[in-house]
Amino acid sequence: MHVSLRSLSIGLGVAIGVLLIVLMLFGDVPLSGVMWLDAFIHWNSLGSEIVWGIRLPRNLAGIGVGAMLGMSGALMQGLLRNPLAEPGLLGVSAGSGLGAALAIVFGLGLTPFAVESFALIGAAVVAVILLIFVQRFPQRQSLILLGVGLSALCGALMALVFNLSPSPVTTAEMLGWMMGSVANRNWFDVMMCVLGLGAVSAMSLQLGKGLRFLTLGEETARSMGIDMTRLTQVIVIGSSLLAGLSVSVAGVIGFVGLAAPHLVRAFGIKDPYLLIWPSALTGALMVIVSDGLIRLMPPTADVRLGVLTSLVGAPLFAILAYKSARSWMQD
């Protein structure tokens, strides 16, 4: 199936807009016609607080988190030229999750912005390690190996944190964060998503030539004047920022960054640079659809956003792995 970039982007934008309007109508507290009228007329009313203070930030945060994950996945797959690459491959998501878990264990769960700050610090530490490594070893194979190692290390440390948790309440709080959610998000979370997307979008404007030549191989890209070290550094910084912010806002939400670029490629868009923004829109659509499905479930189900996205993404990962294995056998 071949669809123009413009048509796909418009279609995704319209779908997100329609879903945003529909999801504004649903919530834990049903709103009467009078409460809806109050929401638009009386800014201090209960209806206004529910619509503008609870529902809209939650929906916009879901869109922002999905867009950050989708964009990060597209950048990672473009840099590493690996269809199985996603934001967690370099260990940034695991480092961010470890930072959030440490904040909760230290009793900072109720301190405003503490968990989010620790999550960003965890992502930043991993990103700095990656950047130092890239400065000396810019090859993508080396970067993947280091990323897998960092991810495994952060995962082991996180398991240790769980094991040393001082109370079942703390463990439950950490587990809830690790499963991801955009419930009870506020305008500060939305602002972080906007700033992250804006910063990385500006950074990505200089990546077009490098990503396109990189599809021909690293040696060819270098021969065409592409500074591979700088290209790798910019993408690592951008992907790390997006992944860290997504975890700080919504916890760990898996497989969106993996699946979104592949869904865009299914429409015939192969250019790794042109893939970035449609992947962001697709990721936003995936998260807001998943969050909408969660709201339709009974409250007793308590299904988390990260669990639902993983249920969709894990089979896709298995299919991609199977196709890759078949292509290796044919080669």
N, C-alpha and C positions, 0 to 999 in steps of 0.2 A: 504494500500500500504506500503510495507516494502522495504526500500532502505538502503544500507549500508552507514555509516557515511562518509566514504572516497568517495564513488561515488557521494553522494549528495554534498559534499564540492567541489569536482572537477567540477561537473556540474554547481554549483552556481558561482564558480570562472570563468569558461569559459564564462558563460552568461554575467557576469559583464564585462569581458574583451572585448567581442564582442560588447556589447552596448557602452562601452567607445569609441571604435574605430568608431562606427557608429555615435555617437553623436558629435565626433570631426569634422564631415563633415558638421554639421548644425550650423547655427548661424544667427544673425541679418544681418551680412555682408557676402554676398556670396564671396567665394574665387576662383579666377581663377587658372588654372594650374601653371601659372608663380608665383602667390603669394604663392602657396603651395611649389613650388621649393625654393622660397626665404626664406620661413619659416625654411627650413632645411639647407640652405647655408649661408644666410645673417642674422645674429642674430639681427641686428638693423633695419630690414625692417618692414613694416606694417604687412605683412603676419606673420612674427615671433611673433610680439606683439599680434596679434589676436589669433594665435594658442597656443602659450606657455604662454602668459600673461593673456588671458581672458578665452578661451574655456577649456583648460586643468585644470586650477585651479577650475573652476566652476564644472566640472565633478568629479574631485577628492574630492572636498568639499562635493558634494552630496553623493558620496560613503562613505566618512568618517562619515558624519552626520547620514546616514542611519545605518551604522554599529554600531555607538555608541548607537543609540536608540534601535536597535535590541538586542544588548548585554545587555543593561540596563534592557530591558523588560524581558529577560531570567533570569537575576539575581533576579529581583523582584519576578517573578512567582515562581522561585525555593525557595526563602526564605519564602515567604508568603503562598506558596502552594495554590495559588488562581489564577484560570485561567483568571480572569478579571484584574489582577494586571498589571500595566504598569508604566513607569517612572514618570508620573504625579500623581500617587496615593499618594505619600508621600509629595506632595506639593513642590518638588524641582523645577519642571518646572514652576509652578506658581510663586515661589519666584524669579526665574531667570528672568521671563518675567516682574515681577514688578520692578526689578532692572533696566532692560533695559528701561522700560517706564519712570522711574524717571530720568534716564540720558537724555532722549530725552526732557522731560519737563523742565529740568534744562538748556536746550540749548546746550547740549554737543553732539548733533547728528552728527555734522561735525568734532568734535575733534577725531583724530585718536585713536582707541582702547578704547574710553571712554565708549561707549554703551556696548561693549563686556566685559569690566572690571566690570561695574555695574551689568551686568547679572551674572557674576561669583560670585560677592560679594553677590547678592541676593540668589543664590543657596547655597553659603557657609553658610550664616546665617541660612537658613532652615536646612541644614545638621548638623550644630552644635547643634541646638535645638533637632533634632532627636537623635543625639548621646548622649546628656545629658539625654534624656528621656530613651533611651535604656539601659543606665548604671544601671538604677533603675528598669525599667519595660521591660525586654527583650521579653515578650510574643508578638507574632505576632498580636493578636487581638488588643492589646493596641497600637501597632505601626500603624496599619491601621487606628484606630480611630483618633490618633493624626495627621496622614498624611492627612486625609480627612479634619480635622479641620484647619490645616495650609493651605491647598489648598483653602478652602473656604475663609479664612481670607485674603490671598494674592489676591484672585480674587476680593473680596470686595474692598480692597485697590487699586487695579488696576482700578476698575470702578470709584473710587473716583478720581484717577489721571486723568482719561479720562474726568471726569466731570469738573475738575479744570484746564483743559488744556488752556493755554493762547491764543491759536490761532487755527483756522481750519487746518493750515499747520502742526502744531505740532501734532494735533489729527490724521491727515492722516498719518503722519510718524509713530506714535505709532501703528496705526491700521495695516499699512503695515508690521511692524516688528512682530506683533502678528500673522499674517497670514503666515509667514514663506516664505523664498526664499533662493536659493543658487546662484542667479544671482549676478554678479559683485564681486564674492569672489576672494581672492588673495592667494598667497602662504603662508602667515602667517596663514590664516584660515586653510589651508591644514595641516600645521605643528601642529596646536593645535589639530586637529583630530588625527593625528598620535601619538602625545605624550599622549593624553588621552587614546586611544585604547591600546597603548603599556603599560602604567602604570597599567590599569585595567586588562589587560591580564596577566601581571606578578602577580598581586594580586590574580587573580582567580585560579592560579595554586594550591593554598593551600585549595581550597574550595570543591574539589571533594568528599572527604570522608564525610564532613559535610552535603552537599546537598543531597547525597544519603541516609544517615541515617535519614535525616530530613523527607524524604518521608514516613518513618515508624511512624512518630509522634515525637513531641518534647521530651516527656518523654523517649522514646526509644533512641533517639539521645543522650540525656544526659547520659543515662545508658551505652552507648557505648563510653563514654569519650569525647563527643563533647562539647566544651565550647560555649553554645548558645549565650552568650553575645558577645563574640569575633567574632563569625561567623556573627551575625547580624550587628555588627559594621563595619566589612570589607565590607559586601555587601552594607550597607547604604552609606559608603564612596565611593565605586566604582560606584554605581548607581547614586549617587548625582553628582559625577565628570562628568560622561558621560552625564547626563541630562543637567547639567549646561553648559557644553561645547557645546552641540548641540544647545541650545538656543542662546548662545553667538555668534555662527557662523552663524546660519540660521534662528533664530527666533523660534517661537513655531510651531512644526510640530507634529500633533496629530496622535495617533493610530498606528504608525509604531511599537513602542515598544510593543503594545498589540498584533498586528497581526502576526509579524514575528515569535515568538516562536510557535504559533499555526500552522502556515504554515509548519514549520519544523516537528512538531508532526504528521502532516498528512502523513508524509513519514515513520512513524513507529518508530521515535526516541523519546523515553520517558525519558531517563536518564537526569535529570536536569543539570548535569555537562556537559555531551556531547552535550547538547542543546545550550550551550553558543555561540560557534563560528559559527555553521551553522545559528543561529539566527542573528548574526552580518552580515553574508553574505546575508541573506535573506532581512534584513532591508536595506542594501546597494542597493540591486537589486530593492527593492520597490521604494526607493527614486529616483534612477537614471532613472527608467522607468517613474515615475510620472513627473520628470523634463523634460524628453524627450517628453512626451505628451504635456506639456505646450508649448514647443517650436514649436510644430506642429500647435498650435492654432493661430488664427489671433491675431496680436499685440493689436487690440482694445479690445479683450476679457479680458486681464490682469488678468488671473486666477492665484492665488498664490499657491505655493507648499503645504502649510499646508491645504488649502481648498480641494485640490484634494485628498490628502492622507486621510483626514477625511471623504470624500465622500465614500471611499472604506472601511475605518476602522469602521465607525459608524454602518453600517449594520452587520458587523462581530460581533461587540460588542453586538448588539441586539440579534443575533442568539445565542451567548454564554450565554447571560443572560436567554434566553428562555430555553436552554438546562439545565442550572443550576437549574432553577425553577422547571422543570419537574423532575429532579433527587431528589430535596428536597421533592416533593410531593410523590414520590415513596418510599422515606425513611420513 
